[in-house]
């Protein structure tokens, strides 16, 4: 048995620490995530709030000497289930997801994948608490927590690894392992060990959530796309004895660091065509070949995929292959670099001013 003073201390600690963390994480979202329309931090904050309420439940049962073990375990179980549910609902908002899980987490069926097991876990618990029905309590939230840990561990590892934070990636795996041990202890009577592991993994996981939020803020600051007047582009061809290297160098990104990108011959020729048209001062627009072209007419670009491949190659060189997203990088970079005809004539040109282009 564990002393009431220890439970009381643990309950007040959990209530105060998790409530403060809930408010702090929600504050970060209010100042930054709200503008990005990113609600992932809201779900993570709500999951921490469940722990805070759980701490208050512990205090209530000790202070008022409530000896209803079924009610205590049931309350813990329901709050644990809600905590796991909110974490799972936050995952679709993560920018970097493992390829094998991306189509599952991002699918429209995700709410059913996580919601149906939640209902099958919470309803028997409520039946046990309210109607003194037969059934299990702790086991159900443990099984649901194992599902949560499987997805959360993979997503945290991938998120930190993609942001080039390997130490945090390994720490996230250690945290998931300790959390797994704490969940398994729920199936035993080792109350002291459960309290110890619970205090450890909750503290660690909260710190990882804040590290994740700050890494996201860091990414926004470092990977912001400059506006066209602030971006400079130089095209250079270097001829060695055995090969020709075609590079484009960008200046103006955060940190005043040059971003050097190597292109294929076809990609370089297309970008060079854009640059020469812009710098000529005559006909800056390049025309994309339509599905039904006019006979005997030549077009500058065969199809939209040429421009798409060029943009992908530039972003791969600037940020690293697989380290950029459509929303955060591709769309803003395309808006900065290119300008489409307002008359929808399938015409496109560089948005950069001629003085910012070096040939």
Buried (B, 14 or more C-beta within 10 A) or exposed (E): EEEEEEBBBBBBBBBEBBBEBBEBBBEBBEEBBBEBEBBBBBBBBBBBBBBBBBBBBBBEBBEEEEEEEEBBBBBBBBBBBBBBBBBBBBBBBBBBBBEEBBEBBEEEEBEEBBBEBBEEBBEBBBBBBEEEEEEBBBBBBBBBBBBBBEBBBBBBBBBBBBBEBEEBBEBBBEBBEBBBEBBBBBEEEBEEBBBBBBBBBBBBBBBBBBBBBEBBBEBBEEBEBBEBEEBBBBBEEEEEEEEEEBBBBBBBBEEEEEBEBEBEEEBBEBBBEBBBBBBEEEEBBBBBBEEEEEEEEEBBBEEEEBBEBBBBBBBBBBBEEEBBBEEBBBEBBBBBBBBBEEEEEBBBBBBBEEEBBBE
